[in-house]
Structures are given as C-alpha cells and as structure tokens.
Amino acid sequence: RAVAEACRLLRPGGLLVIDTIAATALARLVAIRLAERLPAVPKGIHDPDLLVDRTVLVRECARHGVELTLRGIAPSVHDLARWLVRRVDTVRMASVPTTAILFQATGRKAVS
C-alpha cells in the first residue's frame, strides 16, 4: 500500500527515491545482528518485519508506472571508523556491487 500511494502521489515525470534495507538473510545478519552490537546503535532500531523484498518493490512500482533502478550502498569505511570514535556526526554512503544489504532505488513516473 505504501508503494502504491507513493507512486500515486507522483506527478508524471516525478522522481521516486527509496533508501532501505533488503529482506535477505545477509541483511538481517549485517544490518541487525552485527550493526546493533555497535556501541552507538540502539538495539531494536531495525525491525526485520519492515525489510524490503527487492523483487516485490520493483514489480509493484512498475505496476504503478514507475520503473526502478537499484543501487547497492554501504557506509564509507573511513567515515564509519571516525563515527565510532565520535570524530564525525555523519557517515557518507558509498556505492557497492550488491543490493543484498542496503540499497537505494530511484525511478520516474511514466509520462502519459
């Protein structure tokens, strides 16, 4: 329903941008079990029931006139290390070759 509503609200040619965690065993391991063991990450911040199935997301967006492109992302190792020792407030994301953990999706609504 959220995807349908987001696509409905887009004007023709409008841009949809999604940044989320994939619904995979690897994502559960890395983004939940491991990441939530870091001292600055609150336990329970990631709800495994809200992870996104990439195939379903792409299919549903296409059904509503938005063709998605997926891009794998991960925290910059350098920024993450500095963040852990509290030297920076933000961590930049970098492109990675897999969408199996974190990913961004972008797509434009079809123009009639």
N, C-alpha and C positions, 0 to 999 in steps of 0.2 A: 504494500500500500504506500509506503514512503517513496519508493521509486516512481510509482505511477503518479503520485501527487507532485513530486519534484519535476517530472517530465511535463506534466500538465501545466504547471506554472511557467514554464519556459516559453518565451516568445519564439516564433520561427527564427532560426539562426542563433538562438540563445545558447550560452555555454553552460554545461553541467560539469562541475568538478567535485570529485569524491576522493577522500583520503581515508583509508580504513585498514583493518586487519583481515587477512584472508581466513576463511574457515578451513584450515588444514591442521593436521597433527603437528607439523613443524611450527606453525604459528602459535599453537597452544603451548608448545614447549618453550619457544624463544620469547614470545611477547607476554606470556602469562607466567609460566613457572619460573623461568630464569630472570626476566626483567623485574618481576615483582619481588625478587630477592635483593635487588639493589637497595642501598640504604635510603635513597631519596625518592623511591617509587612506592606509593601507598599500596598495601596489599588489598586485593579485590577491586582495583581500579578498572581492570579489564573484565568484562562479562563475556564468558565463552559463548553464551547463547546469542550474542549480538555480532559475532564474527560473520563475515560476508562470503557467500559462495560466489566465486568469480563468474562461473558459467551462468548461474541464475541471474546475476546482476546484468551481464552483457545481454542475455536473452530478453530480460524484462525491459531494459532500456530500449532495445531495438524494437520491441513490440509497441513502444510508445513514441517511436520516431527519433530516437537518439542513438547513434552509432558510437559506441565507446572504444577508446584506445586505452589499454592498461600499461602502466609503467611500474616496475618494482622499485621500491625505495628502502633505505635503511639509514639509521643515524650515522653521521660522519664520525668515524672512529676518533679522530683528533678532538672534535667538539665534545663527544661523549666522555672522553677521558677528562677533559677540562671541566665539564659539568659535574662529574662525580666528585672532583676535589673542590667544587664550588668556585671555580675561577670564571665561569661564564653563566649567564642566565638562560641562554637558549642553545639549542643543538640544531645545526643545519642538517637537512636530509640530502642524501646522495643517491643517484641512480644505481641500481644493481640489476643483474641479469635475470632475476626471478621475481615473480609476483606471489610466491608461496607464503610470504610472511606479511609484509606491509606493501600496500600498493596505492597508487593514485589512478583514478580513471577520469578521463575527460572525453566529452563529446558534445556536438552541437545538434540542436533540434532541427530536423529537416524543414526546409522552406517549401511550402506548398506551391 
